[in-house]
Amino acid sequence: MVSNPAMEFAFSDPAIAAISVNEQVDTGKEYMASIGNKLKSEGYDVRVLLREGGAAEVILKTAEEEKVDVIAMSTHGRSGAARWLLGSVAERVVRHSNIPIMLIRSSE
């Protein structure tokens, strides 16, 4: 799942918003394809999905639709003001999921 901040904020000029959204979608597709190819080369059975919408909501809906056994996510481990300002997708998924969650702290 790739977060697309441009979809979550309103812009005063729709043309700027469209350009930003398209750039984010292209970047997301390239990133997900590279990760999918890496995992496939390591022998994993991978299918890449790119969906639009609020990250937590889309993760939960997709997991339910795909009937997954577990949701694995990385987390930035933000705290304090950064977490308050940016929110936590992982926290929202954990709070609202009926499916087991595996959180992995990001090394970045």
C-alpha positions in Angstrom: 0.0 0.0 0.0 1.4 3.4 -0.9 0.0 6.5 0.8 -1.0 9.3 -1.4 -1.1 12.6 0.5 -2.3 14.5 -2.5 -5.6 12.6 -2.3 -6.1 13.7 1.3 -5.7 17.4 0.9 -7.6 20.0 -1.1 -5.7 22.3 -3.5 -6.9 25.6 -4.7 -6.0 24.8 -8.3 -7.4 21.4 -9.6 -4.7 21.3 -12.3 -2.0 21.3 -9.6 -3.8 18.6 -7.7 -4.2 16.4 -10.8 -0.5 16.7 -11.6 0.5 15.9 -8.0 -1.9 12.9 -7.8 -0.7 11.5 -11.1 3.0 11.8 -10.0 2.2 10.1 -6.7 0.4 7.3 -8.5 3.3 6.8 -10.9 5.8 6.8 -8.1 3.6 4.3 -6.1 3.3 1.9 -9.1 7.1 2.0 -9.7 7.8 1.4 -6.0 5.3 -1.4 -5.6 6.5 -3.1 -8.9 10.1 -3.0 -7.7 9.2 -4.5 -4.3 7.0 -7.1 -5.9 9.7 -8.1 -8.3 12.3 -8.4 -5.5 10.0 -10.6 -3.5 9.2 -12.8 -6.5 12.9 -13.2 -7.2 13.3 -14.5 -3.7 10.6 -17.2 -4.3 7.5 -15.5 -2.8 4.1 -15.7 -4.4 3.3 -12.0 -4.8 0.4 -10.0 -6.3 0.7 -6.2 -6.2 -2.4 -4.1 -5.7 -2.5 -0.3 -5.8 -5.7 1.2 -4.4 -6.7 4.8 -3.7 -8.2 6.3 -0.6 -7.3 6.7 3.1 -4.5 4.3 3.9 -6.0 2.6 7.0 -9.4 2.3 5.5 -8.1 0.8 2.2 -5.8 -1.6 4.0 -8.7 -2.9 6.2 -11.2 -3.1 3.3 -8.6 -4.9 1.0 -7.6 -7.4 3.7 -11.3 -8.3 4.2 -12.0 -8.6 0.4 -8.9 -10.7 -0.1 -9.6 -12.8 3.0 -6.0 -12.5 4.2 -4.8 -14.4 7.3 -2.6 -11.6 8.6 -1.8 -8.0 7.8 1.9 -7.2 7.9 2.9 -3.5 8.1 6.0 -1.5 8.8 5.7 1.4 11.2 7.9 4.5 11.5 7.5 4.5 15.3 6.7 8.2 15.5 5.7 9.6 18.9 4.7 12.9 20.3 4.0 15.8 18.0 5.0 14.0 14.8 2.4 11.2 15.6 -0.2 13.8 16.5 0.3 15.8 13.3 0.7 12.9 10.9 -1.4 10.3 12.6 -0.6 6.6 12.6 -2.0 4.4 9.9 -0.7 1.3 11.8 -2.5 2.4 14.9 -5.8 2.9 13.1 -5.4 -0.5 11.4 -4.7 -2.2 14.7 -7.6 -0.6 16.4 -10.2 -1.5 13.8 -9.0 -4.9 12.4 -10.5 -8.2 13.1 -7.5 -9.8 11.4 -4.2 -10.4 13.2 -1.6 -7.6 12.6 2.2 -8.0 12.5 4.0 -4.6 12.9 7.6 -4.3 11.9 9.6 -1.2 12.9 11.0 0.5 9.8 14.8 0.8 9.6 14.5 4.2 7.8 
